[in-house]
Amino acid sequence: MKKIILFFFAGFLYTSLAAQNTEEIKNLINEGIQYHDDGQYQQAITLYNQALMLDPFNLSALAEKGYSLMEAGEYRESINCCRLAIEKHPGENLLRMVYSNYGNALDEMNKPDSAIIIYDEGMKMFPDSYLLHFNKGISLLRQEKYPDALSCFQKSVTLNPNHPGSHNGISIIMDEQGYRIPCLMASLRFLSLEPEGKRASDNLATVRKVLDSYMEVTGKKKVTVNVTPEMLTDTNEYGQRLENCFSTVELMLAMDVALDIDKKYAKQTEVEKFTRKFQTLCTFLEMSVADNYGFFWEFYAPYFIVLNQKQYSETFSYIAFASTGESYVWDWLNAHTDEVNAFFEWSDGYAWGGE
């Protein structure tokens, strides 16, 4: 009887200690994440190491430590941490993060080919991980492999339409390749998600550049509308419709941009002029969508068409210009909080792909 009591007590003590360890590990990891989010990576790593002393192969601790090591520039140590996590926890869902960290560390070590191998390995296991597709796209973009990078970003935004970085990547590639309307739509979608900060300023600069490219002031009250051959055709030599062709939309937008010098609009602010041009863009997207095809028509165009139909164009325009810091922009936003909140509620709940 005494042996049974002792055995029971020993088992109870082991279970109690294990529970305490589990709770302590969880607390250490959570505290480490807070340090990481504050940019204090070494403090975070110290806490993750303490958690690993209690459980040497704890997946959460290994994943977070690998992330902090990568952000701290300790790439080899990060890779070692990622390898251990993959070895000890095959198939675990948290490895999505581990594969991303692993590939990113290799990319930062200027080993893009090795990084892509890791991203591909991760995507075989987690094909629905938008971050793996996104990170592979970044690696390809750095190598100026634009078509392959674009495919990755398109897959990423399809999996997660609310990921700003993927829209930013698409905008960069479209800008580099001179596809103005696709570039414009990607940047505008970015601004609907992240209207403030450095990246917002960059995307707004891209929007301004694209719109300015349609017109050249050649004298007092004289402008030249820059019409390219691509804006005058929408079929190939066999009479087949071109994929992702925006010829009609471009032509109409170019004509509207030229109206900026009209005395009728002389006293308008930049946002008021942009709202007019944005409504023109959305209107002609709606008029042309049924006759066109391609990723940009099927993914981006419906979003902006519905946005305009729901009369959010003015609200969105002020949101898009938030990064300028202009007082009149913020005065409008602060005076129209209901409209701003309604826009974000609609945008956040928008059913991409008709889902």
Phi, psi and chi 1 to 4 in degrees:
 res  aa     phi    psi   chi1   chi2   chi3   chi4
   1 MET       -  -41.4 -177.7   68.4  176.3      -
   2 LYS   -63.0  -38.9 -172.2  179.2  -68.1 -175.2
   3 LYS   -64.4  -39.0  -72.7 -177.4  179.2  179.2
   4 ILE   -64.7  -43.2  -66.4  174.1      -      -
   5 ILE   -62.7  -44.2  -67.2  172.2      -      -
   6 LEU   -64.0  -40.0  -71.8  172.6      -      -
   7 PHE   -64.2  -43.2  177.9   78.0      -      -
   8 PHE   -63.2  -42.4  174.7   79.8      -      -
   9 PHE   -64.8  -41.8  178.7   74.2      -      -
  10 ALA   -62.9  -41.8      -      -      -      -
  11 GLY   -64.9  -42.0      -      -      -      -
  12 PHE   -62.8  -42.5  174.3   79.4      -      -
  13 LEU   -63.6  -41.8 -177.6   61.4      -      -
  14 TYR   -63.4  -45.2  174.8   80.3      -      -
  15 THR   -63.0  -40.5  -57.8      -      -      -
  16 SER   -64.6  -43.6  178.0      -      -      -
  17 LEU   -65.6  -40.5  -70.9  172.2      -      -
  18 ALA   -61.5  -41.8      -      -      -      -
  19 ALA   -64.4  -39.9      -      -      -      -
  20 GLN   -64.0  -42.3  -70.8  177.2   19.4      -
  21 ASN   -62.1  -44.2  -83.2   -6.1      -      -
  22 THR   -59.3  -44.0  -59.8      -      -      -
  23 GLU   -67.2  -39.9 -171.0   63.7   25.0      -
  24 GLU   -66.1  -42.0 -174.0  175.1   -5.3      -
  25 ILE   -60.5  -45.6  -70.7  168.0      -      -
  26 LYS   -59.4  -43.8 -178.3  179.6  177.0 -178.8
  27 ASN   -65.5  -41.4  -69.4  -23.2      -      -
  28 LEU   -62.8  -42.7  -73.0  166.7      -      -
  29 ILE   -65.1  -45.0  -67.5  171.1      -      -
  30 ASN   -62.3  -39.6  -73.0  -22.3      -      -
  31 GLU   -66.6  -38.2 -169.7  176.4   -8.2      -
  32 GLY   -62.7  -40.0      -      -      -      -
  33 ILE   -62.0  -39.0  -69.7  171.0      -      -
  34 GLN   -62.9  -43.5  -68.9  178.0    3.5      -
  35 TYR   -62.6  -42.3  -84.7  113.8      -      -
  36 HIS   -60.0  -46.5  176.7  100.9      -      -
  37 ASP   -62.5  -25.3  -69.7  -15.1      -      -
  38 ASP   -88.4    3.4  -69.2  -23.4      -      -
  39 GLY    80.3   10.4      -      -      -      -
  40 GLN   -97.2   75.6  -60.1 -178.3   56.6      -
  41 TYR   -68.8  -38.9  -55.6  123.3      -      -
  42 GLN   -65.6  -39.7  -65.9  -57.0  -31.9      -
  43 GLN   -63.4  -39.3  -69.6   90.6  -30.3      -
  44 ALA   -63.3  -44.7      -      -      -      -
  45 ILE   -61.2  -39.8  -68.0  164.8      -      -
  46 THR   -58.7  -43.0  -62.6      -      -      -
  47 LEU   -68.9  -38.9  -70.5  166.2      -      -
  48 TYR   -64.7  -37.2  -60.8  140.6      -      -
  49 ASN   -63.5  -38.2  -76.4  -23.7      -      -
  50 GLN   -63.9  -39.9  -69.5  176.4   24.8      -
  51 ALA   -64.5  -38.6      -      -      -      -
  52 LEU   -72.6  -22.5  -70.4  167.4      -      -
  53 MET   -67.1  -31.0  -72.7  178.3   66.6      -
  54 LEU   -82.6  -30.5  -62.5  171.3      -      -
  55 ASP  -147.9   93.8 -179.5    0.2      -      -
  56 PRO   -58.5  -22.5  -22.9   33.9      -      -
  57 PHE  -119.0   23.6  -55.4  122.9      -      -
  58 ASN   -61.3  121.5 -176.9  -81.7      -      -
  59 LEU   -65.5  -43.1  177.6   54.9      -      -
  60 SER   -61.7  -42.7  -65.5      -      -      -
  61 ALA   -66.0  -41.3      -      -      -      -
  62 LEU   -65.0  -43.4  -72.5  171.7      -      -
  63 ALA   -63.5  -47.4      -      -      -      -
  64 GLU   -69.0  -36.8  -64.3  -65.4  -12.0      -
  65 LYS   -64.8  -42.4  179.9 -177.8  175.9 -177.8
  66 GLY   -60.2  -37.9      -      -      -      -
  67 TYR   -66.4  -47.2 -173.4   23.0      -      -
  68 SER   -64.9  -39.5  -68.7      -      -      -
  69 LEU   -61.9  -41.8  -75.1  165.6      -      -
  70 MET   -63.6  -45.8 -165.9  -91.3  -63.7      -
  71 GLU   -65.8  -28.8  -69.2  -68.9  -21.5      -
  72 ALA   -81.4   -2.9      -      -      -      -
  73 GLY    84.2    9.5      -      -      -      -
  74 GLU   -94.5   72.6  -60.7  178.7   37.9      -
  75 TYR   -68.5  -42.3  -56.0  123.7      -      -
  76 ARG   -63.5  -41.9  -66.2 -170.5 -174.8  -80.3
  77 GLU   -65.4  -37.6  -68.5   80.6   -3.0      -
  78 SER   -62.2  -43.8  175.7      -      -      -
  79 ILE   -62.3  -42.7  -71.7  169.8      -      -
  80 ASN   -60.8  -40.4  -70.1  -23.9      -      -
  81 CYS   -65.2  -42.6 -152.8      -      -      -
  82 CYS   -65.5  -42.1  -67.7      -      -      -
  83 ARG   -61.3  -41.4  -75.1  173.9  174.1  166.4
  84 LEU   -64.4  -41.3 -177.8   59.0      -      -
  85 ALA   -63.1  -42.3      -      -      -      -
  86 ILE   -66.9  -39.8  -68.2  168.3      -      -
  87 GLU   -66.1  -42.4  176.3 -169.5  -15.7      -
  88 LYS   -86.9  -17.7  -63.4  -64.2 -178.2 -179.6
  89 HIS  -133.7   56.5  -57.9  -83.9      -      -
  90 PRO   -59.5  132.4   22.0  -32.9      -      -
  91 GLY    84.6   -7.5      -      -      -      -
  92 GLU   -68.8  142.2  -70.7  -72.9  -22.0      -
  93 ASN   -61.4  -33.4 -165.7   52.4      -      -
  94 LEU   -66.5  -12.4 -166.2   53.7      -      -
  95 LEU   -66.6  -15.1  -68.7 -176.5      -      -
  96 ARG   -53.9  -47.6  -64.1  165.9 -179.2  -98.4
  97 MET   -66.4  -40.0  172.3 -176.2  177.4      -
  98 VAL   -64.4  -45.3  172.7      -      -      -
  99 TYR   -62.7  -37.4  -83.9  107.8      -      -
 100 SER   -63.6  -45.8  -73.4      -      -      -
 101 ASN   -62.4  -42.6  -67.6  -23.2      -      -
 102 TYR   -58.8  -51.6 -166.9  168.0      -      -
 103 GLY   -63.8  -41.7      -      -      -      -
 104 ASN   -61.4  -40.7  -70.9  -13.0      -      -
 105 ALA   -63.2  -43.1      -      -      -      -
 106 LEU   -63.7  -40.5  -73.5  166.7      -      -
 107 ASP   -62.2  -42.6 -137.1   -2.4      -      -
 108 GLU   -67.6  -22.2  -67.1  -61.5  -30.2      -
 109 MET   -87.5   11.8  -67.8  173.5   68.0      -
 110 ASN    62.4   42.2 -160.4   27.7      -      -
 111 LYS  -124.5   64.5  -64.1 -178.6  178.1 -179.1
 112 PRO   -63.1  -36.4   22.5  -33.3      -      -
 113 ASP   -64.4  -41.1  -66.8  -23.0      -      -
 114 SER   -66.7  -38.4  -62.7      -      -      -
 115 ALA   -61.8  -43.3      -      -      -      -
 116 ILE   -64.8  -35.7  -72.4  169.8      -      -
 117 ILE   -60.0  -43.0  -70.6  171.6      -      -
 118 ILE   -67.7  -43.5  -65.0  -59.1      -      -
 119 TYR   -59.7  -43.7  -65.9  136.2      -      -
 120 ASP   -63.8  -39.3  -74.3  -19.6      -      -
 121 GLU   -61.2  -43.5 -176.7 -179.9  -40.4      -
 122 GLY   -65.8  -38.9      -      -      -      -
 123 MET   -70.2  -26.2  -77.0 -172.8  -76.6      -
 124 LYS   -64.5  -35.6  -74.3  179.0 -177.7  177.6
 125 MET   -84.0  -35.1 -167.8  176.2  -59.6      -
 126 PHE  -131.2   72.8  -53.2  106.6      -      -
 127 PRO   -63.2  -19.2   21.9  -32.4      -      -
 128 ASP   -96.5   13.7   62.2  -19.0      -      -
 129 SER   -84.5  103.5  171.7      -      -      -
 130 TYR   -62.9  -31.9   76.2   92.2      -      -
 131 LEU   -67.6  -34.7  -84.4  177.7      -      -
 132 LEU   -66.1  -42.2  -74.4  168.3      -      -
 133 HIS   -64.6  -41.6  -69.3  -80.5      -      -
 134 PHE   -63.1  -48.5  168.6   71.8      -      -
 135 ASN   -65.1  -36.1  -74.1  -38.9      -      -
 136 LYS   -63.6  -39.5 -179.4  179.9  177.5 -179.0
 137 GLY   -60.8  -41.2      -      -      -      -
 138 ILE   -61.8  -43.3  -67.9  -65.6      -      -
 139 SER   -61.7  -42.9 -175.1      -      -      -
 140 LEU   -69.4  -36.3  -69.4  164.1      -      -
 141 LEU   -63.3  -40.6  177.9   58.8      -      -
 142 ARG   -62.1  -27.5  -72.4  173.6  174.2  173.4
 143 GLN   -90.7    3.8  -60.9  175.3   70.7      -
 144 GLU    60.3   31.7  -61.2 -176.1   -1.3      -
 145 LYS   -93.3   74.2  -64.8 -179.9  179.3  179.4
 146 TYR   -63.2  -46.1  -62.2  127.5      -      -
 147 PRO   -60.5  -42.5  -24.7   36.1      -      -
 148 ASP   -68.6  -39.9  -68.5  -22.8      -      -
 149 ALA   -64.0  -41.9      -      -      -      -
 150 LEU   -61.0  -41.7  179.6   61.1      -      -
 151 SER   -59.5  -39.9  -65.9      -      -      -
 152 CYS   -66.1  -44.9  -70.3      -      -      -
 153 PHE   -66.8  -37.3  -68.3  138.5      -      -
 154 GLN   -63.9  -40.4  -72.4  176.4  -14.9      -
 155 LYS   -65.4  -40.3 -178.0   64.3  175.6  178.1
 156 SER   -62.3  -47.0  178.1      -      -      -
 157 VAL   -71.8  -25.6  -66.2      -      -      -
 158 THR   -66.9  -40.8  -59.3      -      -      -
 159 LEU   -73.1  -35.2  -69.7  167.2      -      -
 160 ASN  -143.4   88.4 -177.4    2.5      -      -
 161 PRO   -63.0  -12.5  -20.7   33.8      -      -
 162 ASN   -99.9   17.8  -63.4  -38.3      -      -
 163 HIS   -94.2  105.6 -176.8 -124.5      -      -
 164 PRO   -58.2  -40.7  -22.0   33.1      -      -
 165 GLY   -59.1  -35.2      -      -      -      -
 166 SER   -69.0  -39.8  -63.0      -      -      -
 167 HIS   -65.9  -37.5  -63.2  -72.7      -      -
 168 ASN   -61.6  -43.1 -172.8   53.8      -      -
 169 GLY   -62.5  -42.2      -      -      -      -
 170 ILE   -62.6  -44.0  -68.6  172.5      -      -
 171 SER   -59.8  -43.5  173.9      -      -      -
 172 ILE   -60.6  -44.9  -70.0  170.0      -      -
 173 ILE   -67.3  -44.3  -66.5  170.9      -      -
 174 MET   -64.5  -37.3  -68.3  -63.5   93.7      -
 175 ASP   -65.1  -44.1 -175.3   32.6      -      -
 176 GLU   -61.6  -35.1 -176.9   67.1   29.9      -
 177 GLN   -95.3   -0.2  -63.5 -169.3  -37.8      -
 178 GLY    80.8   20.7      -      -      -      -
 179 TYR   -94.0   96.4  -64.9  113.9      -      -
 180 ARG   -70.9  -48.2  -67.9 -174.6  -74.8 -165.5
 181 ILE   -67.0  -46.4  -62.0  -63.1      -      -
 182 PRO   -57.1  -40.4  -29.3   38.1      -      -
 183 CYS   -62.3  -44.6  173.2      -      -      -
 184 LEU   -60.9  -45.8 -165.6   59.2      -      -
 185 MET   -66.3  -40.5  -70.4 -165.2  -67.0      -
 186 ALA   -64.9  -42.5      -      -      -      -
 187 SER   -66.8  -39.7  -85.0      -      -      -
 188 LEU   -67.5  -38.2  -69.9  173.8      -      -
 189 ARG   -64.3  -39.7  173.4   56.1 -177.3  152.2
 190 PHE   -56.0  -45.9  175.6   92.8      -      -
 191 LEU   -68.1  -23.1  -70.5  167.7      -      -
 192 SER   -73.3  -19.1   73.8      -      -      -
 193 LEU  -101.6  -36.0  -66.6  164.5      -      -
 194 GLU  -138.7   77.7 -168.3  176.8  -56.4      -
 195 PRO   -80.6   -5.1   27.4  -32.6      -      -
 196 GLU  -126.9  157.7  -63.8 -177.2   73.5      -
 197 GLY   104.7  178.8      -      -      -      -
 198 LYS   -61.6  -44.9  173.1   63.3  165.8   58.5
 199 ARG   -66.8  -33.1  -66.0 -162.8  -56.9  178.3
 200 ALA   -64.8  -43.5      -      -      -      -
 201 SER   -60.1  -40.7  -64.2      -      -      -
 202 ASP   -64.9  -42.5  -69.2  -15.7      -      -
 203 ASN   -70.8  -35.8  -85.7  -88.4      -      -
 204 LEU   -65.4  -37.9 -178.0   56.7      -      -
 205 ALA   -61.5  -37.8      -      -      -      -
 206 THR   -64.9  -43.6  -61.4      -      -      -
 207 VAL   -58.7  -46.8  168.8      -      -      -
 208 ARG   -61.6  -42.1  -75.1  165.3  159.4  164.9
 209 LYS   -63.3  -44.1 -177.8  177.8   73.8  171.9
 210 VAL   -61.0  -47.9  168.9      -      -      -
 211 LEU   -64.7  -41.0  -67.4  174.3      -      -
 212 ASP   -64.6  -27.0  -72.1  -14.4      -      -
 213 SER   -68.1  -15.8   71.8      -      -      -
 214 TYR   -83.1  -11.0  -72.2  111.9      -      -
 215 MET  -141.9  143.6  179.2 -174.4   73.5      -
 216 GLU  -131.6  124.2 -178.7 -179.1   -7.2      -
 217 VAL   -76.5  120.6  178.8      -      -      -
 218 THR  -109.7   -3.1   53.9      -      -      -
 219 GLY   174.8 -177.8      -      -      -      -
 220 LYS   -64.7  118.7 -173.2  176.9 -178.5 -179.9
 221 LYS    59.6   24.7  -62.9 -175.5  179.2 -180.0
 222 LYS  -125.7  134.9  -69.1 -177.2  179.3 -179.9
 223 VAL  -135.3  155.8  -61.3      -      -      -
 224 THR  -113.7  123.8  -62.8      -      -      -
 225 VAL   -85.1  122.2  177.6      -      -      -
 226 ASN   -81.4   99.3  -65.3  -37.5      -      -
 227 VAL  -103.5  123.0  177.7      -      -      -
 228 THR  -100.6  160.5   63.7      -      -      -
 229 PRO   -56.5  -33.8  -26.4   34.9      -      -
 230 GLU   -64.3  -25.4  -68.5   78.5   11.1      -
 231 MET   -78.1   -7.8  -67.1  164.4   63.8      -
 232 LEU  -110.8    4.4  -57.9  175.8      -      -
 233 THR  -141.2  146.9 -178.6      -      -      -
 234 ASP  -132.2   11.1   53.9   12.4      -      -
 235 THR  -131.8  159.7   58.1      -      -      -
 236 ASN   -89.1 -173.3   62.5   18.4      -      -
 237 GLU   -65.0  -16.5   57.1 -175.1  -48.8      -
 238 TYR   -98.4    6.8  -55.8  107.2      -      -
 239 GLY    79.7   12.8      -      -      -      -
 240 GLN   -89.7  142.7  -61.6  168.8  -35.7      -
 241 ARG   -63.2  134.9 -160.9   79.7  178.5  179.4
 242 LEU   -78.2  141.2  -65.1  170.0      -      -
 243 GLU   -71.7  139.9 -176.2  176.7    4.5      -
 244 ASN    51.2   43.0  -71.4  -46.1      -      -
 245 CYS   -93.8  129.4  175.9      -      -      -
 246 PHE  -123.9   34.2  -69.4   89.5      -      -
 247 SER   -58.6  -48.8   56.6      -      -      -
 248 THR   -64.6  -43.7  -59.5      -      -      -
 249 VAL   -62.1  -43.7  179.3      -      -      -
 250 GLU   -61.6  -44.0  -80.1 -149.0  -81.4      -
 251 LEU   -63.1  -45.3 -172.4   57.3      -      -
 252 MET   -67.7  -38.5  -66.6  -58.8  103.1      -
 253 LEU   -66.2  -39.8 -177.7   57.6      -      -
 254 ALA   -61.0  -42.5      -      -      -      -
 255 MET   -63.3  -38.6  -64.3  -60.4 -178.1      -
 256 ASP   -69.9  -38.2 -163.3  -67.9      -      -
 257 VAL   -58.2  -38.0  168.6      -      -      -
 258 ALA   -64.8  -19.4      -      -      -      -
 259 LEU   -70.5  -12.4  -68.0  175.9      -      -
 260 ASP   -58.2  -27.6  -82.3   -5.6      -      -
 261 ILE   -88.2   -5.8   67.6  163.0      -      -
 262 ASP   -63.9  135.3 -167.7  -51.3      -      -
 263 LYS   -60.8  -20.6   63.5  179.9 -179.6 -179.8
 264 LYS   -61.2  -29.8  178.2 -179.5  177.1 -179.1
 265 TYR  -110.3    9.0  -55.7  108.9      -      -
 266 ALA   -59.2  -35.3      -      -      -      -
 267 LYS   -93.2    2.1  -65.7 -176.0  178.6 -179.6
 268 GLN   -75.6  149.9  -75.2 -169.3  -23.3      -
 269 THR   -75.5  168.9   65.0      -      -      -
 270 GLU   -61.5  -37.8 -176.9 -178.4    9.4      -
 271 VAL   -68.0  -39.4  176.6      -      -      -
 272 GLU   -63.5  -40.2  -71.4  171.7  -28.0      -
 273 LYS   -67.7  -39.2  -69.2  177.1 -179.0  178.1
 274 PHE   -63.8  -40.8  172.9   79.2      -      -
 275 THR   -57.6  -43.3  -58.4      -      -      -
 276 ARG   -60.3  -46.4 -174.7 -164.0   74.3 -119.0
 277 LYS   -68.0  -37.7  -71.9  174.7  -82.3 -166.9
 278 PHE   -64.7  -40.4  178.6   64.1      -      -
 279 GLN   -65.1  -36.5  -70.9  171.5  -23.9      -
 280 THR   -63.3  -45.6  -65.5      -      -      -
 281 LEU   -55.3  -51.5  168.8   68.0      -      -
 282 CYS   -64.8  -39.6  -64.8      -      -      -
 283 THR   -61.9  -44.4  -62.3      -      -      -
 284 PHE   -80.2  -21.9  -78.7   93.8      -      -
 285 LEU   -63.2  -44.6  -74.6  173.8      -      -
 286 GLU   -63.4  -40.3 -176.6  175.2    6.1      -
 287 MET   -68.9  -25.3  -69.7  175.3   63.2      -
 288 SER  -108.2  -10.3  -53.4      -      -      -
 289 VAL   -62.4  -34.8   67.1      -      -      -
 290 ALA   -67.1  -24.7      -      -      -      -
 291 ASP   -99.8    5.2  -61.3  -37.0      -      -
 292 ASN  -128.9  167.4  -72.6  -79.3      -      -
 293 TYR  -149.8  170.5   71.6  102.7      -      -
 294 GLY   119.6  163.8      -      -      -      -
 295 PHE   -53.9  -45.3  175.0   82.0      -      -
 296 PHE   -71.0  -32.6  -69.4   91.6      -      -
 297 TRP   -70.9  -39.9  -82.8  108.5      -      -
 298 GLU   -85.1  -27.3  -66.1  154.1   15.8      -
 299 PHE   -97.6  -55.7 -177.0   80.3      -      -
 300 TYR   -83.9  -45.4  -77.0  110.6      -      -
 301 ALA   -54.9  -45.8      -      -      -      -
 302 PRO   -58.9  -35.7  -25.9   36.1      -      -
 303 TYR   -60.6  -47.6  172.4   81.4      -      -
 304 PHE   -73.8  -31.1  -69.5  109.1      -      -
 305 ILE   -62.8  -48.7  -69.6  169.4      -      -
 306 VAL   -66.6  -39.4  177.0      -      -      -
 307 LEU   -53.9  -46.3 -174.0  158.9      -      -
 308 ASN   -69.9  -40.4 -168.0   48.2      -      -
 309 GLN   -59.6  -36.6  -71.3  172.6  -18.2      -
 310 LYS   -84.1    5.8  -69.7 -172.6  172.9  -66.8
 311 GLN    62.1   39.8  -59.7 -176.6   -5.5      -
 312 TYR   -97.7    4.8  -72.5  131.3      -      -
 313 SER   -59.7  -46.1  -63.4      -      -      -
 314 GLU   -64.9  -46.2 -178.4 -178.1   28.8      -
 315 THR   -59.7  -46.4  -58.6      -      -      -
 316 PHE   -62.0  -38.5  169.1   67.0      -      -
 317 SER   -60.5  -42.8  -63.5      -      -      -
 318 TYR   -67.8  -38.0  -81.3   94.8      -      -
 319 ILE   -61.8  -43.1  -69.7  169.0      -      -
 320 ALA   -62.4  -26.8      -      -      -      -
 321 PHE   -99.6   11.6  -82.3   74.6      -      -
 322 ALA   -59.9  -34.7      -      -      -      -
 323 SER   -69.2  -11.9   64.0      -      -      -
 324 THR   -69.2  -26.1   63.8      -      -      -
 325 GLY    74.2    6.1      -      -      -      -
 326 GLU   -61.8  135.4  -67.5  -80.1   -1.4      -
 327 SER   -62.7  -38.4   58.6      -      -      -
 328 TYR   -67.0  -29.8   79.9   89.3      -      -
 329 VAL   -67.1  -48.9  173.0      -      -      -
 330 TRP   -72.5  -29.2  -80.7   98.1      -      -
 331 ASP   -62.0  -42.6  -73.3  -15.8      -      -
 332 TRP   -66.3  -46.8 -168.3   97.9      -      -
 333 LEU   -60.6  -42.2  -69.2  170.2      -      -
 334 ASN   -69.8  -26.5  -70.1  -31.3      -      -
 335 ALA   -86.6   -8.4      -      -      -      -
 336 HIS  -130.4   46.2  -64.4   81.0      -      -
 337 THR   -63.0  -33.4   54.2      -      -      -
 338 ASP   -63.6  -43.8  -71.7  -15.1      -      -
 339 GLU   -66.2  -40.4  -68.2   96.1  -39.9      -
 340 VAL   -62.8  -46.7  170.8      -      -      -
 341 ASN   -64.1  -38.4  -69.0  -24.5      -      -
 342 ALA   -64.5  -40.0      -      -      -      -
 343 PHE   -62.6  -49.2  167.4   76.4      -      -
 344 PHE   -64.0  -36.1  -78.0  122.9      -      -
 345 GLU   -63.8  -44.0 -177.2  177.7   -4.9      -
 346 TRP   -64.5  -48.4  166.7   79.7      -      -
 347 SER   -61.5  -43.0 -174.0      -      -      -
 348 ASP   -63.9  -31.3  -69.7  -15.3      -      -
 349 GLY   -97.5    4.7      -      -      -      -
 350 TYR   -61.3  134.9  177.1   76.1      -      -
 351 ALA   -89.3   95.6      -      -      -      -
 352 TRP   -68.3  134.9  -68.1   88.1      -      -
 353 GLY    71.5   16.6      -      -      -      -
 354 GLY    70.1   23.7      -      -      -      -
 355 GLU   -68.5      -  -61.8  173.9   -3.5      -
